């Protein structure tokens, strides 16, 4: 079973306008609401792909109740802790006609050790050996921003497969747990390896410097330029299709979802990278921060280029 964890879920308020200008009244063309939180994005994308999964996390107040309701209406099996006090966060995302996106992110409710221990105990009780757990997204609202590492130590005996989408000290402290997949972007990899990464050769060298951690898949996102991905001992360059970008929010989450889907379906690594890149590109064409057109992703898959770099 695939399980996601979202420690700082949100409602994303999407604000569409031609161009955002400072120090004047900006009038919206339209607005909408979408699910926020990287783990919940993965859950919803996987369900859209036909993969059942369980969503774990914690939700507060009326906003939290709405988050849970949105997940359940989508068809997700929700295992959130629900707390009546306070309120889960609402983020505001400004989306301009040229595709530029600016996010105003609320900090979220502070999670103390008692809450983290409660969530961890739930995972220990319910996850089975061989399950997958996706640790994805912001932990700045936790008593310890490196809380993923704490949870992984508690879950070590469960022998579960970890997909980790984190950055900074959180990512660095989790490397010793040898997650199955990590997904830093170029800047995050640069910070992790403490070196400037200007060229593709620099990125490959940085990826190879992590070989002692025995991480099967290291997927480095290059944004609109695609990705460089190490799978076991082979490194691949992935070139995405050209699309008309409406919204870049959630594209990385959809790429991760596509990787999980391909692995779950036992695709070859080339097929997995092609699928993940295509669904991510289809997400960029959508006005929402989660969700995409599966038929459109199939069209885009034919335009994805995957080549070996070594």
Backbone torsions as a table, in degrees:
resi	resn	phi	psi	omega
1	UNK	NA	139.6	176.0
2	UNK	-92.7	133.9	-178.1
3	UNK	-130.3	138.3	175.1
4	UNK	-114.0	153.1	177.1
5	UNK	-127.3	127.6	177.5
6	UNK	-127.8	108.9	-177.1
7	UNK	-88.2	-14.5	-179.1
8	UNK	-139.5	62.8	-178.1
9	UNK	-67.6	165.7	-176.3
10	UNK	-155.9	163.0	161.7
11	UNK	-98.2	125.6	176.3
12	UNK	-92.6	119.4	174.1
13	UNK	-92.6	113.9	-175.5
14	UNK	-95.3	123.8	-176.3
15	UNK	-116.0	112.9	-176.0
16	UNK	-102.4	130.0	178.2
17	UNK	-153.7	160.4	-177.3
18	UNK	-61.4	-48.7	-178.1
19	UNK	-156.1	135.7	179.4
20	UNK	-89.3	125.2	179.6
21	UNK	-123.0	138.6	-179.7
22	UNK	-79.1	151.4	171.3
23	UNK	66.5	20.3	172.2
24	UNK	-138.6	169.6	174.4
25	UNK	-79.2	119.1	177.3
26	UNK	-96.4	123.9	-178.8
27	UNK	-99.0	129.0	-176.1
28	UNK	-76.7	145.7	167.5
29	UNK	-77.3	-41.2	-179.9
30	UNK	-165.3	168.7	174.4
31	UNK	-144.5	160.8	-179.1
32	UNK	-156.2	172.0	177.7
33	UNK	-125.2	143.7	-179.2
34	UNK	-144.5	163.8	177.3
35	UNK	-69.4	137.6	175.3
36	UNK	-117.0	159.4	-177.5
37	UNK	108.1	125.7	-172.2
38	UNK	-64.8	-40.9	179.6
39	UNK	-64.2	-42.7	178.2
40	UNK	-66.1	-34.4	174.4
41	UNK	-59.2	-45.2	-179.9
42	UNK	-62.1	-43.9	178.8
43	UNK	-58.1	-46.6	-177.2
44	UNK	-69.7	-39.0	176.5
45	UNK	-63.4	-44.3	179.5
46	UNK	-61.6	-40.9	178.3
47	UNK	-63.9	-38.9	176.8
48	UNK	-62.0	-28.8	178.3
49	UNK	-85.9	-4.2	179.4
50	UNK	93.4	15.7	-178.7
51	UNK	-106.7	114.5	176.6
52	UNK	-69.8	145.7	-179.7
53	UNK	-157.6	167.8	177.4
54	UNK	-113.0	138.0	179.4
55	UNK	-108.4	121.7	176.9
56	UNK	-109.3	154.4	178.4
57	UNK	163.6	-161.4	178.5
58	UNK	-141.5	136.5	-177.5
59	UNK	-130.8	142.2	-174.5
60	UNK	-120.8	138.0	169.2
61	UNK	61.8	-158.1	-177.7
62	UNK	-65.2	-39.2	178.2
63	UNK	-64.0	-41.8	177.2
64	UNK	-62.6	-39.7	177.7
65	UNK	-62.5	-37.8	178.4
66	UNK	-68.0	-38.4	177.1
67	UNK	-59.1	-47.8	179.5
68	UNK	-62.5	-42.4	179.4
69	UNK	-61.8	-42.6	179.5
70	UNK	-62.5	-41.7	178.6
71	UNK	-64.9	-45.4	-179.0
72	UNK	-65.3	-39.9	178.1
73	UNK	-64.8	-28.8	178.2
74	UNK	-74.4	-21.5	179.9
75	UNK	109.5	7.9	-178.1
76	UNK	-79.6	141.9	172.5
77	UNK	-82.4	108.8	-170.4
78	UNK	-97.3	127.9	177.3
79	UNK	-123.4	41.8	179.4
80	UNK	-77.6	145.0	161.9
81	UNK	-73.6	132.8	-179.8
82	UNK	-115.6	120.4	-178.0
83	UNK	-114.0	137.4	-175.6
84	UNK	-80.7	-26.2	-175.8
85	UNK	-81.0	160.7	175.9
86	UNK	58.5	-162.0	180.0
87	UNK	-150.3	135.1	170.7
88	UNK	-61.8	163.4	-168.9
89	UNK	-80.8	158.7	168.5
90	UNK	-121.2	126.9	176.4
91	UNK	-103.1	152.7	178.4
92	UNK	-118.8	124.4	-176.1
93	UNK	-117.9	116.7	179.6
94	UNK	-91.4	120.1	-176.5
95	UNK	-118.6	116.3	-179.1
96	UNK	-93.3	163.1	-175.5
97	UNK	-62.5	-27.6	180.0
98	UNK	-81.5	2.7	178.3
99	UNK	95.5	-7.8	177.4
100	UNK	-65.6	138.3	-179.4
101	UNK	-127.7	134.3	175.5
102	UNK	-126.1	130.3	-176.2
103	UNK	-110.5	131.0	171.3
104	UNK	-105.8	103.4	-171.1
105	UNK	-102.1	126.7	173.7
106	UNK	-75.7	152.3	-176.7
107	UNK	-70.6	-29.8	-176.9
108	UNK	88.4	169.0	179.9
109	UNK	-73.7	133.4	178.2
110	UNK	-67.4	127.2	178.5
111	UNK	-98.9	117.2	178.4
112	UNK	-86.2	177.6	-175.3
113	UNK	-62.7	-33.4	-179.7
114	UNK	-62.3	-41.6	178.7
115	UNK	-66.9	-44.4	179.2
116	UNK	-61.5	-41.8	178.2
117	UNK	-64.8	-35.2	178.4
118	UNK	-66.2	-43.7	177.6
119	UNK	-65.0	-44.3	-178.8
120	UNK	-62.2	-41.8	178.3
121	UNK	-60.9	-37.6	177.6
122	UNK	-64.4	-43.0	178.5
123	UNK	-64.9	-43.1	179.6
124	UNK	-60.8	-40.0	-177.9
125	UNK	-72.4	-37.0	-168.6
126	UNK	-100.9	-26.4	-179.6
127	UNK	-77.8	146.3	-179.5
128	UNK	-111.1	153.0	174.5
129	UNK	-54.3	135.2	-177.9
130	UNK	93.2	-12.7	175.8
131	UNK	-66.6	161.7	173.2
132	UNK	-108.5	141.2	176.9
133	UNK	-127.6	124.2	178.9
134	UNK	-99.7	113.3	175.2
135	UNK	-99.7	109.3	-168.9
136	UNK	-143.6	128.4	170.0
137	UNK	108.8	-170.6	-169.5
138	UNK	-69.1	133.2	173.2
139	UNK	-123.8	16.9	-177.9
140	UNK	-67.7	-14.5	178.2
141	UNK	-89.3	6.5	-178.5
142	UNK	-96.9	154.6	179.3
143	UNK	-58.0	-28.6	175.3
144	UNK	-131.2	113.8	-179.3
145	UNK	-59.9	-18.1	178.0
146	UNK	-96.3	33.4	-173.5
147	UNK	-66.3	-25.0	178.0
148	UNK	-58.5	-41.2	179.8
149	UNK	-62.7	-41.2	176.9
150	UNK	-59.3	-44.5	-178.5
151	UNK	-68.4	-38.3	179.6
152	UNK	-64.0	-37.0	177.1
153	UNK	-63.1	-40.2	178.5
154	UNK	-67.9	-30.9	-175.7
155	UNK	-93.2	0.9	-171.1
156	UNK	-54.7	-40.8	-176.2
157	UNK	-73.5	-10.3	-178.1
158	UNK	-77.6	-16.5	179.2
159	UNK	54.2	55.5	178.0
160	UNK	-105.0	158.8	-179.0
161	UNK	-92.9	125.6	-173.0
162	UNK	-105.8	126.2	169.6
163	UNK	-106.7	119.7	-171.8
164	UNK	-117.7	118.8	174.1
165	UNK	-118.7	88.6	-176.7
166	UNK	-145.5	173.9	-177.4
167	UNK	-144.0	174.8	174.8
168	UNK	61.1	-148.5	-179.9
169	UNK	-58.8	-30.5	178.7
170	UNK	-60.0	-49.1	178.4
171	UNK	-63.8	-46.6	-176.1
172	UNK	-60.1	-43.2	-177.3
173	UNK	-70.8	-20.0	-178.6
174	UNK	-90.1	-8.4	-176.1
175	UNK	-61.3	-36.8	-178.4
176	UNK	-63.4	-20.5	177.8
177	UNK	-79.6	-2.5	179.3
178	UNK	48.9	62.6	176.2
179	UNK	-59.6	157.8	-178.9
180	UNK	-69.7	-34.8	-178.4
181	UNK	-146.3	139.4	167.5
182	UNK	-125.9	154.3	-173.7
183	UNK	-137.9	64.7	176.6
184	UNK	-77.1	154.9	168.0
185	UNK	-88.7	-177.9	-174.5
186	UNK	-61.2	-44.1	-179.8
187	UNK	-66.0	-39.6	180.0
188	UNK	-67.2	-37.5	176.1
189	UNK	-66.7	-39.6	177.3
190	UNK	-60.0	-44.3	178.3
191	UNK	-64.8	-40.9	-178.6
192	UNK	-63.9	-42.4	-176.0
193	UNK	-92.2	-3.2	177.3
194	UNK	55.6	47.5	175.5
195	UNK	-152.4	154.2	179.3
196	UNK	-78.8	130.8	-178.3
197	UNK	-115.1	103.3	-176.5
198	UNK	-101.5	-35.3	-173.5
199	UNK	-116.3	168.5	176.2
200	UNK	-64.1	-33.7	177.4
201	UNK	-64.6	-38.2	175.9
202	UNK	-60.8	-41.7	-179.0
203	UNK	-66.1	-43.9	178.5
204	UNK	-60.7	-43.7	179.0
205	UNK	-61.5	-41.0	178.9
206	UNK	-64.9	-42.0	177.4
207	UNK	-59.8	-46.0	-177.9
208	UNK	-65.9	-26.0	179.3
209	UNK	-68.8	-12.9	179.9
210	UNK	-96.1	10.0	-173.4
211	UNK	-61.9	-27.4	-177.8
212	UNK	-67.9	-14.8	-179.8
213	UNK	-87.2	-7.1	174.8
214	UNK	54.4	51.6	177.1
215	UNK	-96.8	114.8	-174.8
216	UNK	-59.0	-40.5	-176.4
217	UNK	-127.9	121.9	172.4
218	UNK	-119.6	110.0	-177.3
219	UNK	-108.6	112.1	-178.0
220	UNK	-100.5	115.3	-178.9
221	UNK	-80.0	134.6	175.6
222	UNK	-113.4	24.2	-179.8
223	UNK	64.5	-130.4	-178.9
224	UNK	-68.1	-11.0	178.6
225	UNK	-90.4	3.5	175.8
226	UNK	99.8	-134.5	-175.8
227	UNK	-158.2	161.1	169.1
228	UNK	-121.7	124.5	-170.2
229	UNK	-129.7	128.1	172.8
230	UNK	-97.8	125.7	174.2
231	UNK	-123.4	111.5	-171.7
232	UNK	54.9	-114.2	-176.5
233	UNK	-104.4	4.8	-177.5
234	UNK	-109.3	139.2	179.2
235	UNK	-114.2	133.4	-175.7
236	UNK	-118.0	143.6	170.8
237	UNK	-105.2	126.2	-176.7
238	UNK	-116.1	121.2	178.8
239	UNK	-105.4	122.5	-177.6
240	UNK	-81.5	165.1	173.6
241	UNK	-74.4	157.9	174.4
242	UNK	-82.7	129.2	-179.2
243	UNK	-134.3	162.7	173.5
244	UNK	-85.2	106.8	-171.8
245	UNK	-78.6	125.1	174.1
246	UNK	-101.5	-34.4	-170.0
247	UNK	-164.4	120.9	-178.9
248	UNK	-90.2	-8.9	-179.3
249	UNK	-66.0	128.2	176.3
250	UNK	92.5	-5.6	-178.6
251	UNK	-65.1	-41.8	178.7
252	UNK	-65.2	-36.9	177.2
253	UNK	-65.2	-37.2	179.5
254	UNK	-71.3	-36.0	174.7
255	UNK	-59.8	-46.4	178.2
256	UNK	-60.7	-42.8	178.4
257	UNK	-60.0	-41.4	178.6
258	UNK	-65.0	-37.3	175.9
259	UNK	-62.9	-45.7	179.3
260	UNK	-61.5	-42.6	179.5
261	UNK	-59.7	-49.5	-178.7
262	UNK	-61.1	-40.5	178.1
263	UNK	-66.4	-42.7	179.3
264	UNK	-62.4	-36.9	-178.7
265	UNK	-86.4	1.1	179.1
266	UNK	61.3	37.5	172.1
267	UNK	-67.9	159.6	168.1
268	UNK	-66.8	162.9	-179.0
269	UNK	-64.1	-36.3	177.9
270	UNK	-64.0	-43.0	178.0
271	UNK	-64.8	-39.0	179.9
272	UNK	-64.4	-45.8	179.8
273	UNK	-65.0	-38.4	178.2
274	UNK	-63.5	-46.9	-179.4
275	UNK	-63.6	-47.4	-177.8
276	UNK	-60.9	-40.7	-179.7
277	UNK	-69.2	-37.9	-179.2
278	UNK	-67.5	-43.9	-179.4
279	UNK	-70.0	-31.9	175.9
280	UNK	-65.1	-42.1	178.2
281	UNK	-65.1	-39.3	177.8
282	UNK	-64.2	-34.6	176.8
283	UNK	-64.9	-36.5	179.3
284	UNK	-62.9	-24.4	179.3
285	UNK	-84.3	-10.5	-176.8
286	UNK	-89.2	151.9	178.1
287	UNK	-80.7	-12.6	-176.0
288	UNK	-98.2	162.1	179.9
289	UNK	-84.9	-5.7	174.2
290	UNK	-149.6	142.7	-179.7
291	UNK	107.7	147.6	-178.6
292	UNK	-158.8	168.5	178.8
293	UNK	-92.5	112.5	-176.6
294	UNK	-62.3	-39.6	178.8
295	UNK	-63.1	-39.2	177.9
296	UNK	-65.3	-38.5	178.9
297	UNK	-64.1	-34.0	177.4
298	UNK	-65.8	-37.9	175.9
299	UNK	-65.1	-42.9	-177.7
300	UNK	-69.6	-28.5	-178.1
301	UNK	-58.3	-33.1	-179.4
302	UNK	-66.9	-17.2	-177.7
303	UNK	-99.5	-5.3	179.8
304	UNK	-77.2	137.2	178.5
305	UNK	-115.2	125.9	178.6
306	UNK	-122.5	119.9	179.8
307	UNK	-131.1	151.2	176.7
308	UNK	-80.6	141.5	179.6
309	UNK	-103.2	-9.2	179.1
310	UNK	-141.1	NA	NA
